[in-house]
Structures are given as structure tokens and as C-alpha cells.
Amino acid sequence: MKRMNILASFLSMLCLGGIYAWSVFVPSLKTDYSLSSVQTQLIFGLIIAVFALSMIWAGSLEQKIDAKKLAIISALLFFLGYGLSGISNGNFFLILLGIGIFSGIATGFGYLMALTIPVKWFPEKKGLIAGIAAAGFGGGAVVVTLMAESLFSKGYHALNIFSIIGIAFGIILLFMALFYTVPEQSGVEVPLKPGFLKEKKYLILLITLFCGTFSGLMVIGNLKPMGLVHAIPEQILAATIILFSIANFTGRIVWGWLSDFFSNRLLVLLALGS
């Protein structure tokens, strides 16, 4: 049962993390559906913002709703979001609503469940377990990039692939949600006080996370378009996105594993420095 939670978490993250392959779809959205560069980046930026904010919402709902139910809601919203985008006929606002809002909430809900549930089963290896779960999110771009490039070569367009992702990944997310179980609490849970927002530790964590993710997300959403501007062959660009994702995947496991042995402050400094 404990290991099944890890597997369900990893596979769920793999599906949700496909958003990191967003840049693969940008050329098709611009060429086939006349979206502008600004519009494609607004969609990506919105899903990241909604993803982050909905995790806070999910943390609050987790106190009232069973974790498995939240994961099921995540799967249904993911299916709805990508499905709506798939039948949008290229309408910017429908894609923005589907992927930006619905799948953004799905990602936030699903990410929190997939990250926290396995850790509760292995409190003595929090870093490693969290790293394995998060690695799935980083590796999602590899799966989606390979799948998308294969389908593009067969004449599919971005919206066709969105429909496929919505159905296939939505089913996987729903199936994996059924395996989530939460161990009984061994002690009394300490309620979170609103004052934590002003605490030094929280502010340091917030700033370091922002610094660590801002530059990465800015590049991830534009990898393929940036390469095309410089006339880099599409095969090389696809390989670059995959290599980037593999490094992302590996780094999450390694840094998580190291956090079980070394000071988190030291590791954060090393990570930002590298």
C-alpha cells in the first residue's frame, strides 16, 4: 500500500508535468490557429499562476475534503480543461479558460496531493520521497514532447493533441487517484496561524523559490520558439527540451535525497549557485 502511493504519485505527476512541454505547441498554435506570441505566453503564464494559487486553496480544502476526492476532482478538471481546448477551434479565450484555468486548478490540486500523501507514509525519508514525486512532474515534459513531436510528424495539430492528452492523461489521473490512501495521524496536528506569512523563515523560502523557478519557467515556456528564431532544426530543439526535462527530473531526486542528510539552507544556496 505504501509503495502504491509512491507509484500513483509519480504517474500523476508525470501527467500533470506535461505543461512543461508547452513550448512544443507554440509554433502550431501560432501557425495553424493564428495565436500571437503574447497570447501563447499568456496561456502558459496563467496556468502557472493558477497552479500556484490553487495549491493554497487545495491545502485549505484538504482539511475538509478527503485527499482521494481532491485527486479525483483534479483528474476531472484536467480532462475538462484539455478537452475544452481541444474543441475550441483555436479560440484564444476558450484555450485560456480550458488550459489556463481548469487545468491550472487541476495541476494545483493534483500536485499537492501527489507531493504530500507519499511523504506522510515515509516521514523518515521526506526528502527522497518528495524528490521522487516531484521528479515525475519534471519528467512529464519528456513524455509529452516525444508524443507531441510524433503526432505532429503525422499531421496532427496542437488542438488534436490537447484532446488526446485530456482523454489519456485524464483517465490515468483518475485511476491513480483511486490508489491514494492517507495514514492515520499519530499525533495532534498543529493548526496553521495566519502570522506565518510574516515569519522570516517563510519569507526566505518564498524568495528563494521565486528566484529558483522564475528564470526556469521563463525559459521552459519559450524553448522551442527561441530556437526557431535562430533557425535551429526542430529535431535538435525537441532533443534540447527532452534533455532539459531529464536534468529537471534528475535534479529533483538528487536534491531531495541530499536534503535528508544536509542542511536545507546549504542545499538551497548550492542549488541557486549552480
C-alpha positions as CSV (number, residue, x, y, z in Angstrom):
1,M,0.0,0.0,0.0
2,K,2.8,2.4,0.9
3,R,4.7,1.8,-2.3
4,M,1.5,2.0,-4.4
5,N,1.1,5.6,-3.1
6,I,4.5,6.4,-4.4
7,L,3.7,4.9,-7.8
8,A,0.4,6.7,-8.1
9,S,2.0,9.9,-7.1
10,F,4.8,9.6,-9.6
11,L,2.5,8.7,-12.5
12,S,0.1,11.5,-11.6
13,M,2.9,14.0,-11.5
14,L,4.1,12.7,-14.9
15,C,0.7,13.6,-16.4
16,L,0.5,17.0,-14.7
17,G,4.1,17.9,-15.6
18,G,3.4,17.8,-19.3
19,I,2.7,21.5,-19.1
20,Y,6.5,22.0,-19.1
21,A,6.5,20.9,-22.7
22,W,4.3,23.9,-23.6
23,S,6.8,25.4,-26.0
24,V,6.4,22.4,-28.3
25,F,2.8,23.5,-29.0
26,V,3.5,27.2,-29.5
27,P,4.5,27.0,-33.2
28,S,1.4,25.1,-34.1
29,L,-0.9,27.4,-32.1
30,K,0.7,30.4,-34.0
31,T,0.8,28.9,-37.5
32,D,-2.4,26.8,-37.5
33,Y,-4.7,28.9,-35.3
34,S,-3.2,32.4,-35.7
35,L,-2.5,33.0,-32.0
36,S,0.1,35.6,-31.2
37,S,3.3,35.1,-29.2
38,V,1.7,37.2,-26.4
39,Q,-1.4,35.0,-26.4
40,T,0.5,31.7,-26.2
41,Q,2.6,33.1,-23.3
42,L,-0.5,34.4,-21.5
43,I,-1.9,30.9,-21.5
44,F,1.3,29.4,-20.1
45,G,1.7,32.2,-17.6
46,L,-1.9,31.9,-16.4
47,I,-1.7,28.2,-15.8
48,I,1.5,28.6,-13.7
49,A,-0.2,31.4,-11.7
50,V,-3.4,29.4,-11.2
51,F,-1.4,26.3,-10.4
52,A,0.4,28.1,-7.6
53,L,-2.6,29.8,-6.1
54,S,-4.8,26.7,-6.3
55,M,-2.3,24.8,-4.2
56,I,-3.1,27.2,-1.4
57,W,-6.7,26.5,-1.9
58,A,-6.2,22.8,-2.0
59,G,-4.3,22.9,1.3
60,S,-7.3,24.5,2.9
61,L,-9.8,22.1,1.3
62,E,-7.7,19.1,2.4
63,Q,-8.8,19.8,5.9
64,K,-12.4,19.3,4.9
65,I,-12.4,17.0,1.9
66,D,-10.8,13.6,1.6
67,A,-7.5,13.6,-0.2
68,K,-8.7,11.0,-2.7
69,K,-11.7,13.1,-3.6
70,L,-9.4,16.1,-4.3
71,A,-7.3,14.0,-6.6
72,I,-10.4,12.8,-8.4
73,I,-11.5,16.5,-8.8
74,S,-8.1,17.2,-10.2
75,A,-8.5,14.4,-12.8
76,L,-11.9,15.6,-13.9
77,L,-10.8,19.3,-14.2
78,F,-7.7,18.2,-16.2
79,F,-10.0,16.3,-18.6
80,L,-12.4,19.2,-18.9
81,G,-9.6,21.7,-19.4
82,Y,-7.7,20.0,-22.2
83,G,-11.0,18.7,-23.7
84,L,-12.4,22.2,-23.9
85,S,-9.2,23.4,-25.5
86,G,-9.3,20.6,-28.0
87,I,-12.7,21.6,-29.3
88,S,-12.1,25.3,-29.1
89,N,-11.3,25.7,-32.9
90,G,-8.4,27.9,-31.9
91,N,-10.5,30.4,-29.9
92,F,-7.9,32.1,-27.6
93,F,-10.4,32.6,-24.7
94,L,-11.6,29.0,-24.7
95,I,-8.0,27.8,-24.6
96,L,-7.2,30.3,-21.9
97,L,-10.2,29.0,-19.9
98,G,-9.5,25.4,-20.5
99,I,-5.8,25.1,-20.1
100,G,-5.1,28.3,-18.1
101,I,-7.9,28.0,-15.5
102,F,-9.4,24.5,-15.5
103,S,-6.1,22.5,-16.0
104,G,-4.3,25.1,-13.8
105,I,-6.6,24.2,-10.9
106,A,-6.3,20.6,-11.7
107,T,-2.5,20.9,-11.6
108,G,-2.5,22.7,-8.2
109,F,-4.9,20.2,-6.6
110,G,-3.1,17.1,-8.1
111,Y,0.4,18.4,-7.4
112,L,-0.4,18.9,-3.7
113,M,-1.9,15.5,-3.2
114,A,0.8,13.7,-5.1
115,L,3.6,15.5,-3.2
116,T,2.2,15.3,0.3
117,I,0.5,11.9,0.5
118,P,3.6,9.7,-0.1
119,V,5.6,11.8,2.4
120,K,3.1,11.0,5.1
121,W,3.9,7.3,4.6
122,F,7.6,7.8,4.8
123,P,8.3,10.6,7.3
124,E,11.9,9.3,7.8
125,K,12.7,9.9,4.1
126,K,10.8,13.0,3.4
127,G,13.4,14.5,1.0
128,L,13.9,11.4,-1.1
129,I,10.1,10.6,-1.4
130,A,9.2,14.2,-2.2
131,G,12.0,14.2,-4.7
132,I,10.7,11.1,-6.5
133,A,7.2,12.5,-6.6
134,A,8.4,15.9,-7.9
135,A,10.7,14.2,-10.4
136,G,7.5,12.8,-12.1
137,F,6.4,16.4,-12.7
138,G,9.8,17.3,-14.2
139,G,9.8,14.2,-16.4
140,G,6.3,14.9,-17.8
141,A,7.8,17.2,-20.4
142,V,9.8,14.2,-21.8
143,V,6.7,12.1,-22.3
144,V,4.6,15.0,-23.8
145,T,7.4,16.2,-26.1
146,L,8.0,12.7,-27.5
147,M,4.3,12.1,-28.0
148,A,3.6,15.6,-29.5
149,E,6.6,15.5,-31.9
150,S,5.5,12.1,-33.1
151,L,1.9,13.2,-33.7
152,F,3.0,16.5,-35.4
153,S,5.0,14.4,-37.8
154,K,1.8,12.5,-38.7
155,G,-0.2,15.7,-39.5
156,Y,-1.8,16.3,-36.1
157,H,-2.2,19.9,-34.9
158,A,-1.9,21.3,-31.3
159,L,-5.7,21.1,-30.6
160,N,-5.9,17.4,-31.7
161,I,-3.1,16.6,-29.3
162,F,-4.7,18.6,-26.5
163,S,-7.8,16.3,-26.9
164,I,-5.6,13.2,-26.8
165,I,-3.8,14.5,-23.7
166,G,-7.1,15.3,-22.0
167,I,-8.5,11.8,-22.5
168,A,-5.4,9.7,-22.0
169,F,-3.9,11.6,-19.0
170,G,-7.3,12.3,-17.5
171,I,-8.0,8.6,-17.3
172,I,-4.6,7.9,-15.8
173,L,-5.1,10.6,-13.2
174,L,-8.5,9.3,-12.3
175,F,-7.2,5.7,-12.0
176,M,-4.2,6.8,-9.9
177,A,-6.4,8.8,-7.6
178,L,-8.2,5.6,-6.5
179,F,-4.9,4.3,-5.0
180,Y,-4.3,7.3,-2.7
181,T,-4.6,6.5,1.0
182,V,-3.6,8.6,3.9
183,P,-2.2,7.0,7.1
184,E,-3.8,7.7,10.4
185,Q,-2.4,10.7,12.2
186,S,-0.1,9.7,15.0
187,G,-0.4,13.0,16.9
188,V,-2.4,16.2,17.1
189,E,-2.0,18.4,14.0
190,V,-0.8,21.9,14.8
191,P,-3.1,24.5,13.2
192,L,-1.5,26.9,10.9
193,K,-1.6,30.5,12.1
194,P,-2.1,33.4,9.7
195,G,1.0,35.1,11.3
196,F,3.3,32.7,9.5
197,L,3.2,35.0,6.4
198,K,5.3,37.5,8.3
199,E,7.8,35.0,9.6
200,K,11.4,35.3,8.4
201,K,11.7,31.6,7.5
202,Y,8.6,31.7,5.3
203,L,9.8,34.9,3.5
204,I,13.2,33.4,2.9
205,L,11.6,30.3,1.5
206,L,9.2,32.4,-0.7
207,I,12.0,34.5,-2.1
208,T,14.4,31.5,-2.8
209,L,11.6,29.6,-4.5
210,F,10.7,32.6,-6.6
211,C,14.3,33.1,-7.7
212,G,14.8,29.4,-8.4
213,T,11.6,29.0,-10.5
214,F,11.2,32.3,-12.3
215,S,14.1,32.0,-14.7
216,G,13.4,28.3,-15.3
217,L,9.8,28.8,-16.1
218,M,10.6,31.7,-18.4
219,V,12.9,29.5,-20.4
220,I,10.7,26.4,-20.4
221,G,7.7,28.2,-21.9
222,N,9.9,29.6,-24.8
223,L,12.5,26.9,-25.6
224,K,11.2,25.9,-29.0
225,P,10.2,29.4,-30.2
226,M,13.6,30.8,-29.2
227,G,15.3,28.0,-31.1
228,L,13.2,28.6,-34.2
229,V,14.1,32.3,-34.2
230,H,17.8,31.2,-34.6
231,A,16.9,28.6,-37.3
232,I,17.8,25.6,-35.1
233,P,16.4,22.4,-36.6
234,E,13.2,21.1,-34.9
235,Q,14.8,17.7,-34.2
236,I,17.6,19.4,-32.2
237,L,15.0,21.6,-30.4
238,A,13.0,18.5,-29.4
239,A,16.1,16.9,-28.1
240,T,17.0,20.0,-26.2
241,I,13.6,20.1,-24.5
242,I,14.0,16.4,-23.6
243,L,17.5,17.0,-22.2
244,F,16.3,19.9,-20.2
245,S,13.5,17.8,-18.8
246,I,15.8,14.9,-17.9
247,A,18.0,17.3,-16.0
248,N,15.0,18.7,-14.2
249,F,13.8,15.1,-13.4
250,T,17.2,14.1,-12.1
251,G,17.8,17.2,-10.1
252,R,14.6,16.9,-8.2
253,I,15.5,13.4,-7.0
254,V,19.1,14.2,-6.2
255,W,18.4,17.4,-4.2
256,G,15.5,15.7,-2.4
257,W,17.7,12.8,-1.4
258,L,20.5,15.2,-0.2
259,S,18.0,17.1,1.9
260,D,17.7,14.0,4.1
261,F,21.4,14.4,5.1
262,F,22.4,18.0,4.8
263,S,21.1,21.4,5.9
264,N,18.3,22.7,3.6
265,R,19.8,26.2,3.8
266,L,23.1,24.9,2.4
267,L,21.4,23.0,-0.3
268,V,19.3,26.0,-1.4
269,L,22.5,28.1,-1.7
270,L,24.2,25.4,-3.7
271,A,21.2,24.9,-6.0
272,L,20.8,28.7,-6.7
273,G,24.6,28.9,-7.2
274,S,24.6,26.1,-9.7
